[in-house]
Amino acid sequence: MFNSRSKLPTIVTVIYLTLSVGAFVLMFATMATDNMAAIFAIAVSLPWSSLLLSLFDASASNSVALNTILMAIAVVINACILYVLFSFMTRNK
């Protein structure tokens, strides 16, 4: 009758995505003045950002747009992993 699913996976995923969007906004807001503007965006998208950026290193050497897309893909992968992990941890037995 009642939905017994936990809202924790959704809450954790939304918090992670909010932090990630904030990191990307900070990156674009300070890109002109700060050489380390992308450090927070890279940090929230680890470990997939380092894997994807190293795979596309030859073509993405100076492409800000491609690097940003690859980091966004890494964030989506992390968000999916967080959701599945917390869903598994909070499932009913």
C-alpha positions as CSV (number, residue, x, y, z in Angstrom):
1,M,0.0,0.0,0.0
2,F,2.7,2.5,1.0
3,N,5.9,3.0,-1.0
4,S,8.6,1.6,1.2
5,R,11.5,2.7,-1.0
6,S,14.0,4.9,0.6
7,K,14.6,8.5,-0.6
8,L,18.2,8.4,0.4
9,P,19.6,7.4,-3.1
10,T,17.7,10.3,-4.7
11,I,18.8,12.8,-2.0
12,V,22.5,11.7,-2.2
13,T,22.4,11.9,-6.0
14,V,20.8,15.3,-6.1
15,I,23.3,16.6,-3.6
16,Y,26.2,15.3,-5.7
17,L,24.7,16.7,-8.9
18,T,24.2,20.1,-7.2
19,L,27.9,20.2,-6.1
20,S,28.9,19.2,-9.6
21,V,26.9,21.9,-11.3
22,G,28.3,24.4,-8.8
23,A,31.8,23.2,-9.7
24,F,31.1,23.7,-13.4
25,V,29.6,27.2,-12.8
26,L,32.6,28.1,-10.7
27,M,34.9,26.9,-13.5
28,F,33.2,29.0,-16.2
29,A,32.9,32.0,-13.9
30,T,36.6,32.1,-13.1
31,M,38.1,30.6,-16.3
32,A,39.3,34.0,-17.6
33,T,41.2,34.9,-14.4
34,D,42.2,31.7,-12.8
35,N,44.5,29.0,-14.3
36,M,43.2,26.4,-11.9
37,A,39.5,27.1,-12.6
38,A,38.6,23.5,-13.4
39,I,40.1,21.8,-10.4
40,F,36.8,21.4,-8.6
41,A,35.0,20.1,-11.7
42,I,37.8,17.6,-12.1
43,A,37.6,16.6,-8.5
44,V,33.9,15.9,-8.5
45,S,34.2,13.9,-11.7
46,L,37.1,11.6,-10.6
47,P,38.0,8.8,-11.4
48,W,36.3,8.8,-14.8
49,S,37.4,12.3,-15.8
50,S,41.1,11.2,-15.7
51,L,40.3,8.1,-17.6
52,L,38.2,9.9,-20.3
53,L,40.6,12.8,-20.6
54,S,43.6,10.4,-21.0
55,L,41.7,8.4,-23.7
56,F,40.9,11.6,-25.6
57,D,44.2,13.3,-24.8
58,A,45.4,13.7,-28.4
59,S,42.2,15.3,-29.7
60,A,41.3,17.2,-26.5
61,S,44.6,18.9,-25.9
62,N,43.3,22.4,-26.2
63,S,39.6,21.9,-26.6
64,V,37.7,23.4,-23.6
65,A,34.4,22.3,-25.0
66,L,35.4,18.7,-25.4
67,N,37.1,18.5,-22.0
68,T,34.0,20.0,-20.4
69,I,31.8,17.4,-22.2
70,L,34.0,14.6,-21.0
71,M,33.9,15.8,-17.4
72,A,30.1,16.1,-17.6
73,I,30.0,12.5,-18.8
74,A,32.1,11.5,-15.9
75,V,29.7,13.3,-13.5
76,V,26.8,11.4,-15.0
77,I,28.6,8.1,-14.5
78,N,29.4,8.9,-10.9
79,A,25.8,10.0,-10.3
80,C,24.5,6.7,-11.7
81,I,27.0,4.7,-9.5
82,L,26.0,6.7,-6.4
83,Y,22.3,6.1,-7.1
84,V,22.7,2.3,-7.7
85,L,25.0,1.9,-4.7
86,F,22.7,3.7,-2.3
87,S,19.7,1.9,-3.7
88,F,21.4,-1.4,-3.1
89,M,22.3,-0.4,0.4
90,T,18.8,0.8,1.4
91,R,16.7,-1.9,-0.3
92,N,14.3,-4.0,1.7
93,K,15.3,-7.5,2.5
